[in-house]
């Protein structure tokens, strides 16, 4: 799977230095099976749909989508070439066909083109990037989706209780307070609406050992008839 040349260097929170530990750590600290299963059900991958996973990491979600048995074209985008190499190996081992591309959130429309993707999904990415990148990323995702297309996000959202706010400090100590605090304050739904998405909703909430993870959904409005 050939990757395009990387664009201008930008800051991002890289995966753990020991890549072999990446998947076990995510699974242990986030109750991954519960929220990923719910996310797949929410996405409801359909026959011949183009589905892009933004911040695809090691392709765990892409593999689950493929195993749902109905998706057409799968695309994964991530800024970290080390992670993409591991993702490619995992996809090959699982017998799953997906295109992998290098890029940041704001590069999504440039990498995917505009108006041709049916569904975009992103998990545990938005809390890791600055507020400007959150905004630019959502705008790029909106542009990449076809009219009527859907966005599905799983990420740390509003931390509603003192216990969840305390546990979320673990994430903040690793990923930084400036980038993570807007998520903890519940900003994602308003940013999605600001980008143009309609029917924005928080659909599920999962308490984990590192704070609560929310599922969100939104729609790019259908084209207005002339």
C-alpha positions as CSV (number, residue, x, y, z in Angstrom):
1,X,0.0,0.0,0.0
2,X,1.9,3.0,-1.2
3,X,1.7,6.2,0.8
4,X,2.0,9.7,-0.6
5,X,4.8,11.9,0.5
6,X,4.1,13.5,3.9
7,X,2.9,17.1,3.8
8,X,4.3,20.0,5.9
9,X,5.4,18.9,9.4
10,X,2.8,19.6,12.1
11,X,2.7,18.8,15.7
12,X,0.6,15.8,16.9
13,X,0.6,13.5,19.9
14,X,2.5,10.4,18.7
15,X,1.6,6.9,19.8
16,X,3.4,5.3,22.6
17,X,7.1,4.7,21.9
18,X,6.8,0.9,22.1
19,X,4.3,0.1,19.3
20,X,3.7,-3.4,20.5
21,X,2.1,-1.9,23.6
22,X,-0.2,0.5,21.8
23,X,-3.2,-1.8,21.2
24,X,-3.1,-3.4,24.7
25,X,-2.9,0.0,26.4
26,X,-5.9,1.4,24.5
27,X,-7.9,-1.8,25.2
28,X,-7.1,-1.8,28.9
29,X,-7.6,1.8,29.6
30,X,-10.7,2.6,27.5
31,X,-12.9,-0.5,27.7
32,X,-12.4,-0.6,23.9
33,X,-14.6,-3.6,23.1
34,X,-17.7,-1.9,24.5
35,X,-17.5,1.4,22.7
36,X,-16.1,0.1,19.5
37,X,-18.9,-2.4,19.2
38,X,-21.4,0.4,19.8
39,X,-19.6,2.6,17.3
40,X,-19.8,-0.1,14.6
41,X,-23.5,-0.5,15.2
42,X,-24.0,3.2,14.9
43,X,-22.0,3.4,11.7
44,X,-24.0,0.5,10.2
45,X,-21.7,0.0,7.3
46,X,-23.6,-0.6,4.1
47,X,-22.9,-2.3,0.8
48,X,-20.6,-0.4,-1.6
49,X,-20.2,2.5,0.8
50,X,-17.0,4.5,1.0
51,X,-16.0,4.7,4.7
52,X,-12.9,6.6,5.9
53,X,-11.3,6.2,9.3
54,X,-9.5,9.5,10.2
55,X,-6.7,8.9,12.7
56,X,-7.0,5.2,12.0
57,X,-4.1,4.2,14.2
58,X,-3.2,0.5,13.9
59,X,-6.4,-0.2,11.9
60,X,-8.3,-1.9,14.7
61,X,-11.5,-0.1,13.7
62,X,-11.1,-0.7,10.0
63,X,-10.8,-4.4,10.6
64,X,-13.9,-4.4,12.7
65,X,-15.8,-2.5,10.0
66,X,-14.6,-5.0,7.4
67,X,-15.7,-7.9,9.6
68,X,-19.2,-6.4,9.8
69,X,-19.3,-7.8,6.3
70,X,-21.0,-5.0,4.3
71,X,-18.5,-2.2,3.7
72,X,-17.3,-1.4,0.2
73,X,-14.2,0.8,0.1
74,X,-12.2,1.4,3.3
75,X,-9.7,4.1,3.7
76,X,-7.5,4.9,6.7
77,X,-5.7,8.2,7.3
78,X,-3.1,8.9,10.0
79,X,-0.2,11.4,10.4
80,X,2.2,8.9,12.0
81,X,4.1,6.7,9.4
82,X,5.2,4.2,12.1
83,X,1.5,3.6,13.0
84,X,0.6,3.3,9.3
85,X,3.2,0.6,8.8
86,X,1.8,-1.3,11.7
87,X,-1.7,-0.8,10.4
88,X,-0.7,-2.2,7.0
89,X,0.8,-5.3,8.7
90,X,-2.4,-5.9,10.7
91,X,-4.6,-5.4,7.7
92,X,-2.6,-8.0,5.7
93,X,-2.7,-10.4,8.6
94,X,-6.4,-10.0,9.0
95,X,-7.0,-10.4,5.2
96,X,-8.7,-7.0,5.0
97,X,-8.3,-4.7,2.0
98,X,-8.0,-1.0,2.9
99,X,-6.2,2.0,1.5
100,X,-3.8,3.8,3.9
101,X,-2.9,7.4,3.5
102,X,-0.7,9.8,5.5
103,X,-2.3,13.0,6.6
104,X,-3.6,15.2,9.4
105,X,-7.2,16.1,10.2
106,X,-7.1,19.2,8.2
107,X,-5.8,17.3,5.2
108,X,-8.8,15.0,4.9
109,X,-10.5,16.8,2.0
110,X,-7.2,17.0,0.1
111,X,-6.5,13.3,0.6
112,X,-10.0,12.0,-0.1
113,X,-11.3,14.6,-2.5
114,X,-14.6,16.4,-1.9
115,X,-18.1,15.1,-1.8
116,X,-17.4,11.4,-2.4
117,X,-17.3,9.7,1.0
118,X,-20.4,8.1,2.5
119,X,-19.3,7.9,6.1
120,X,-16.4,9.3,8.1
121,X,-15.4,7.9,11.5
122,X,-12.8,9.1,14.0
123,X,-12.0,7.6,17.3
124,X,-9.8,8.9,20.1
125,X,-8.2,11.6,17.9
126,X,-9.9,15.0,18.5
127,X,-8.8,15.2,22.2
128,X,-5.2,15.0,21.0
129,X,-5.1,18.0,18.7
130,X,-5.3,21.8,19.2
131,X,-8.6,23.6,19.0
132,X,-7.7,25.1,15.6
133,X,-7.0,21.6,14.3
134,X,-10.3,20.3,15.7
135,X,-12.1,23.0,13.7
136,X,-10.1,22.6,10.5
137,X,-10.4,18.8,10.7
138,X,-14.2,18.9,11.0
139,X,-14.4,21.4,8.1
140,X,-12.3,19.1,6.0
141,X,-14.4,16.1,6.9
142,X,-17.6,18.0,6.0
143,X,-16.1,18.8,2.6
144,X,-15.1,15.2,2.0
145,X,-18.5,13.8,2.7
146,X,-21.2,13.5,0.0
147,X,-24.5,15.4,0.7
148,X,-26.3,13.3,3.2
149,X,-23.1,11.6,4.3
150,X,-22.5,10.9,8.0
151,X,-19.8,11.6,10.5
152,X,-19.3,9.3,13.6
153,X,-16.9,10.2,16.4
154,X,-15.9,8.3,19.5
155,X,-13.8,10.3,21.8
156,X,-13.5,11.7,25.3
157,X,-16.3,14.2,25.7
158,X,-17.9,16.1,28.5
159,X,-16.6,14.7,31.8
160,X,-19.8,15.0,33.8
161,X,-18.8,13.8,37.3
162,X,-15.9,14.6,39.7
163,X,-14.8,10.9,39.4
164,X,-14.6,11.1,35.6
165,X,-12.8,14.4,35.6
166,X,-10.3,13.0,38.0
167,X,-9.7,9.9,35.9
168,X,-9.4,12.0,32.8
169,X,-6.4,13.7,34.4
170,X,-4.5,10.6,33.3
171,X,-5.2,11.4,29.7
172,X,-4.4,15.1,30.2
173,X,-1.0,14.3,31.8
174,X,-0.1,12.3,28.7
175,X,-1.7,14.3,25.9
176,X,-1.5,17.8,27.4
177,X,-4.1,20.0,29.1
178,X,-4.5,22.6,26.4
179,X,-5.6,20.2,23.7
180,X,-7.7,17.9,25.9
181,X,-9.6,20.4,28.1
182,X,-12.1,21.5,25.4
183,X,-13.2,17.9,25.0
184,X,-13.6,17.6,28.7
185,X,-15.8,20.8,28.6
186,X,-18.0,19.1,26.0
187,X,-17.1,21.2,23.0
188,X,-17.3,18.6,20.2
189,X,-21.0,18.9,19.4
190,X,-20.8,22.6,19.1
191,X,-17.8,22.4,16.8
192,X,-19.6,19.8,14.7
193,X,-22.5,22.2,14.3
194,X,-20.2,25.1,13.6
195,X,-18.6,23.0,10.7
196,X,-22.1,22.7,9.1
197,X,-23.2,19.3,10.4
198,X,-26.9,18.8,11.2
199,X,-28.7,16.4,13.5
200,X,-25.7,16.5,15.8
201,X,-26.1,14.3,18.8
202,X,-24.3,12.5,21.6
203,X,-25.7,9.0,21.3
204,X,-23.9,6.9,23.9
205,X,-21.7,7.4,27.0
206,X,-19.1,4.9,28.4
207,X,-17.3,5.4,31.7
208,X,-13.7,4.1,31.5
209,X,-10.6,4.0,33.7
210,X,-9.5,7.2,32.0
211,X,-12.7,9.2,31.9
212,X,-15.9,9.0,29.9
213,X,-15.9,8.3,26.2
214,X,-18.9,9.6,24.1
215,X,-20.2,8.6,20.7
216,X,-21.3,11.4,18.5
217,X,-23.2,11.5,15.1
218,X,-23.9,14.2,12.6
219,X,-25.0,14.6,9.0
220,X,-23.9,16.7,6.0
221,X,-27.1,18.2,4.8
222,X,-28.4,17.0,1.4
223,X,-28.0,19.4,-1.4
224,X,-30.7,21.9,-1.7
225,X,-32.8,21.5,-4.9
226,X,-32.4,24.3,-7.4
